[in-house]
Amino acid sequence: MKQCNWYSGPPPHVGWWCTYKEGRFTRWRWWDGYKWSLFAIPSDPRIIAGEWAKTEALHQNQKWNNYWPENARVPRIDPRRTEVKDKL
């Protein structure tokens, strides 16, 4: 993972955000615009990650960064944008 700045407070939009790193595992949490979810790790099956995304985290003061994997299957976009420049 490249060097990233860590931020406090809410991220700029809804989505999965890198919130913590420990060793080789990156912890991703879903930000729904109001609260953070439990964390998922990259090796979690999609159905499990989806369940974690629906479950509110006990601690809401998460630090987050703007890291997004270069080989991600979907682009990092702000869902409020009307145009998507990145093609899937």
N, C-alpha and C positions, 0 to 999 in steps of 0.2 A: 504494500500500500504506500503510495506516495505521501510526502509530508503534507498535512492538512492543518488548517486553523480550526480550533474548537470554539464553538459559540454557545452562549446561554440564551434562554428565552425560546420562544416559538420559532420554528423554521419558516421560510417564506411561503410554503404551500403544503398541502396534503401530500402524503406519500411515505415511502420507506426512506429512513435516514440512518446513516451510520452514527451510532450514539456512544459507542464504547469500543475500545480495542484491548485485547488481552492476549499476548502471545501471537499465535497465528490466526486466532478466531476473531472475526469482526461481528459485533452485535448490532443487528438492525432492528429498529422499532418503527412501527407505523404511527405517523402523526395524522390524526383525523381532523385537524384544524382547531381542536380544543384540548385533547389529551393524548398522552403516549400509551402505547400498548406494551405488553410483555415483549421480551426480545426474541428474535429468531436468529439462527446462524445459517450461513450459506449451505451447509449440508442438510438442513431440515427439509423434509419433503414439502411440496407446495401446500398440501392440505393442512399440514401441521402449522406452517407459517401463517396460513389464513386464519386458523383458530387463534394463534397468538395475537394476530392483528385485531381480533375482535375483543380481546381481554385487556382491560385497563391495568396499567402498571401501578404498583403501590406508590412508587416514588415518581413524581412528575417533574422534578428539577433535573432533567437530563441535559448533558452537554451533547452537542451534535456537530457534524461537519458536513461539507458539501462533496465528499468523496462519492464517486459513482464509477463502478468498474467499466473499463474500456470495452470489454466484451459482453456487456449486459444485453439481454435479449430485447429490452425495451429502452427507449431513450429517457433521460431524466427531463421531464417537462413540467411546467406549471399548468395544472389542469384548467386554469382560468384563461389560458391563451386560446385563441380561436384558430390559429394556424399552427400546424406542426411541421417544422422544416425537416426534422429527421424522419426518414422512411424506415419502417420495420423490415 
